[in-house]
Amino acid sequence: MECVTITALDFERCYRAVSTRDSRFDGQFFTAVRTTGIYCRPSCPAITPKPANVSFLPTAAAAQQAGYRACRRCLPDAAPGSPLWNTRADLAARAMRLIGDGVIERGGVPALAATLGYSQRQLTRVLTTELGAGPLALARAHRAHTARLLIQTTEMPMSDIAFAAGFASIRQFNDTVREVFAVSPTVMRTEARQRARRDAAPTTNGALTLRLPFREPLDRAWLEWFLAAHVTPGMELWEDRVYTRALRTPHGHAIARLSIQSDHVRAELALHDMRDLAPTVGRLRHLLDLDADPIGIDEVLGVRAGDGGEREPRRPTFTPGIRVPGCLDGPELLLRTMIGQQISVSAAATHTARLVETLGEPIAGPLPSAHSPARLFPTPTVIAEHGAEVLTGPARRIRAIVGAAAALTSGELELHQGRTAAELRRDLLTLDGVGPWTADYVTMRLLADPDILLDTDLVVRQGATLLGLDLTDTAGYGPWRSYLSMHLWKAALAERTPRSPKQNG
């Protein structure tokens, strides 16, 4: 079988996917129909257009820039994000990750270009060539998607939606919605009510409920175990299969409640500033790896090339749809990982909880069912200044954590999704107290890098032994060795304790 990911838009493969309405390709490319002037996701239920009337585009922004409007039947902008932005490490992919995090809304194209280390002219030329649209058009597509989401799932006034979605004016908001969706914002909301598609609670004081789609299958047990096992009291809560946490956002903070359903993740968000909606949703999707292509990944992990080019079944039996958990904040990921080095997961949670309780910033409102006020993870600046007074354990480890916080504060170390894996790993290894395992683990989770084998991890090694897998011979698993690491981790944990994720469920 072939992996479903399309890395270049081959017409025959794309048309075959559209003809079979293959939902696995949703978000990977878009179908533009010349006779109707609309663009769709590959799984659109409408009659398949004739080959002569269609073209295929890599992004919704490219379709919009070419003058096509979004199909009101399949809602192409609501498809899961493309897995290509994680599997690719080129400039275009790194730019897309940063655009999704709202960098242009906060600092414009100059900020995006500076973060990536390119001139604005170079960046625009590369994105237009690779993705069919420049950075402003790509950001505009994100704003349009956020606007549609708020129009159809909340009762927010249109003026508030306009600025929450990142538009500079009400007029720009109205014009963009009409141009992209061919209806006014008011008509869009009315139609959504009539079709009974609204399943979100009314917005009150910045709170709303959203559905986060994903490609099936999804190993719910693994994600739930991972979230529950790494909870830090005071900042996070796991209760009745619902994960709740406080997180820092570009303009303040948020509290998110996540529960995994059969075909989506239910996300309840309380935002201090509604402008943070799009980046918060993007970070939550990144945390749960919701944009992955599980069928393509599972096909590679399920068989490998044998001697002489023959195909042979793999010995391990893996649960379909495993995900590689990402993160919500790069500095937090690094510092929490360093705190947890050489100690158990539960001990790491205790040490981190003490740090959060003492140095974390309190925010309004308790976590549901918690008795202490919600707190944010301390900033690197605060940890650099006061971490030594709170952290306990070996003096060398404390110095290393405080030193890493100082490097983050000074800008000596930058942790964001626009980095390349090689550069990030190199910079991490320059830190005192950071070895290959920590550098690989942080790189894998921060960048959603799909091909990092945690072969120095004790639990991964135990899983490989249990499944009879030779970790020195894993080339046939590329480029999905991060997912292989999760499978091995899960297998070893399932053997250790009955509370570990043994089955998908």
BANUDREN-510581 format. One record per residue (C-alpha): x, y, z. Coordinates in steps of 0.02 Angstrom, whole numbers, plus 50000, padded with zeros to 5 digits. Example, Ala and Ser with C-alpha at 12.3 -4.5 7.8 and 13.67 -1.06 7.14 Angstrom:
<atoms>
506154977550390
506844994750357
</atoms>
This chain:
<atoms>
500005000050000
500535017949973
500595031250108
499135043050083
500125059050106
500305068849944
501945078449946
501715085049769
500045088349688
499975074549558
498355076949460
497925058549439
498165054349623
497195069649679
495765066149560
495695048049616
495545053949797
494145065949749
493235052649647
493205040849797
492835055049920
494315049550024
494255059450186
496065054850225
496605068550104
495545082250184
496695096750224
498115090150116
497485098549958
495935107549895
494895105149738
494505120949639
493035119149518
493075131549375
491255129549323
490565133849496
491935145249562
492055135649726
493385125349813
493065109649914
493895096750022
494235079949935
492825071150028
491485083649975
489845073949946
489415084149791
489465076049618
491255073649563
491685086949433
492425082349265
494325082049259
494365096249134
493475107549257
494575105349410
496275110149473
497105105849638
497875118449757
498965115749911
498095127950028
496415136250055
497325152850040
497885148449864
496095144449815
495445160649891
496805170849807
496325163049640
494555169349664
493685153549725
492465153649870
492305140150002
490995126649975
489575129150099
489205110550096
490875102650144
491645117750234
493415114850169
494195126850293
493555115950436
494555100550383
495965094250494
497595103150459
498815096050335
500075083550408
501345090450285
501775105050399
502475092450524
503305080350403
504135094150304
505525104650379
505745117150238
505435135750250
503635134750189
503145121750319
503985131250461
503135147150406
501435138550404
501685132750583
502075150450639
500645158050539
499475145850624
500135151950792
499635169850747
501355177450721
500745188550578
499245194750678
500415199750819
501895206750724
501515206750538
502545199250398
504145207450465
503995197450627
503725181250531
505205184450418
506335189250562
505865173750662
506295162750514
507885172350471
507375177650295
506975194050211
505155198050179
505445197149992
506265179950002
504905173350115
503495179650004
504315172249849
504555155049928
502795154150000
501985159749839
502965146749741
502705132449863
500955135949931
500135146649798
499935161749913
501015174250006
501075176350196
499695189450203
498505178550102
498905163450211
498565173550368
496955180050291
496365162150264
496675158450447
495695173850498
494245168750385
494205151450465
494205158750640
492815170750594
491725156750524
492025146450680
491475160550794
489995165650685
489285148050679
489655141950855
489445157150969
488255171451003
489645184351004
489215201150922
489925202450747
491005217250797
491835206750933
492085192350812
492945203650687
494305208950808
494435191950892
494785184150722
496175196750690
495355208650566
495865226850574
494105233450545
492285228250534
492285232450349
493775221050316
492905207150413
491275208950315
492155209950147
493235194750182
491795183850241
490765188550087
492215185449970
492755168750045
491065161350088
489905170749968
488715175750108
488675189550237
489125185550419
487295187650470
486675175650337
488035163150385
487445163150565
485615161550515
485975146850401
486985138250537
485515139450655
484305133050526
485395117950488
485555114550675
487435113150659
487755123650813
488295112250955
489285124751057
488755133451214
488405152251201
489925163051229
489955170851403
491415180751469
492565173451338
492005155251359
491515144351212
491455126151159
492195119550997
492375103150903
494155099250851
494115086850705
495425073650675
495805059850552
495275042750614
495805031250690
496405038750854
497115029051000
496105037451137
496825026751277
498605032051241
498235050751236
497175049751393
498525040151486
499865052551432
498865067651487
498325059851652
500065053451697
500905070351673
499655081551763
500385095151874
499175099352016
498675117652023
498975120051838
498175104351766
496785092451815
496235075251755
494485070351808
493165059151727
494195057551568
494255076451549
495915085751544
495895103651608
497335115751617
497825133851627
498985140351491
499835156351444
499265164151280
499975178551175
498815191451253
498525184051425
497955166751476
496615153451450
495855138351533
495515123551419
494485107851452
494755093651329
493795077351311
494055065051169
492455059651081
492185046450947
492515058050799
493145074350874
493895082251028
492725093151128
493635108851183
492905120951310
493905136951315
493885151751434
494965165251355
495575181051438
495685189051265
494695182351117
496115187150999
496985171751067
495675159651001
496565154250841
498295151650918
497535142751068
496575130750957
498155127850854
499155123851010
497835111851075
497825102850907
499725102050918
499635095151096
498525080651040
499345078350868
497635080050786
498315084050613
499225067550594
498865055450451
498625039450554
498225027750409
499775032750313
500835031150471
500075014350520
500385007350347
502235010850362
502365004550540
501374988850501
502534981750365
504344983950320
505454980450171
506304963550187
507864956950102
507764956849914
506384970049912
505054957949975
503734963450098
503594954350263
502434956950411
503174965350561
503274955350720
502564968950835
500694971550842
500274989950862
498664998650908
498015009150762
498005028050772
499335031750904
499825050050920
501415058950974
500895071751105
501535089251066
501575104051185
500735120551223
502295130551263
504105127351216
504985134451370
503765125251485
504115108951393
505995110651412
505975115651594
504725102351645
505745089351551
507325094551642
506425093951810
505875076151771
507595069551722
508185054351819
506615053651927
504895045451910
503415053751825
502515055651992
504035063252075
504215075451930
502395080551952
502725084052137
504255094852102
503365104151961
501825107052068
502905115052204
503675126552074
501975131452005
501235134252178
502675145452232
503125154852073
501645152351956
500515167051916
498765164751988
497315167851869
495485171051904
494365156151939
494785138852005
494995123751896
493385113551896
493305102652053
494975109452115
495125118252281
496585129652241
496615143952116
497255140051942
499035145251907
500095147151753
501775138751735
503105151351790
503965161251655
505815157651619
506215174851691
505425170651858
506265153551865
507955161151820
507765173451964
506955162652099
507035144552042
508535140452150
507525145352304
506105133252264
506835118452169
507505103852269
508645089452224
510445088352164
511275105352155
511915102051980
510155098751914
509495114651996
510905124751917
510525117051749
508665121251758
509005139051814
510335140751679
509125134951544
507835147451607
509155161151599
509595156251419
507765157351371
507585174151457
509095181751371
508605175351199
510155164451189
508975149751165
507385151251060
506025138151068
504685139850935
503955129650793
504915139250661
506555130850708
507305116550610
507555100350706
509435100150677
509695117950737
508565115950888
509395099750942
511115107650922
510635122551030
509845111551164
511415101051178
512435116551220
511465118251384
512205111251542
511195096251599
510405092751429
510925076451347
510385067651188
508775060551263
508145077351324
508635086051162
507745072851058
506195072351168
505985091251168
506305092550981
505055078750944
503665086551047
503985104951008
504155103050819
503005087850801
504495079850714
503855062750656
505525053850636
506435054450804
506815037550879
507035038651068
508225023951065
509135029451223
507535029351325
507485014951450
505615012051431
505735012351241
507124999551251
506064988551362
504634989751239
505784984851096
506364969651194
504574964451232
504094965751048
505694958250980
506214973950887
508024978250848
508254996850880
509824997150773
508794992050622
507345004350609
507655012650440
506115003950371
505035013250495
505515030550432
504915043850425
503795038950571
505005033550707
504285045750833
502675035750820
503665019650835
504395026650997
502645029551065
502125011751020
503635004651110
503375016151259
501565010651270
502004992151258
503244993251402
502075003451512
500644991351480
501754977251543
502214986951701
500524992251768
498684988451735
498325007151734
499375009651579
498555010951406
498404992851352
496974994751230
496225007751118
494665014251201
</atoms>
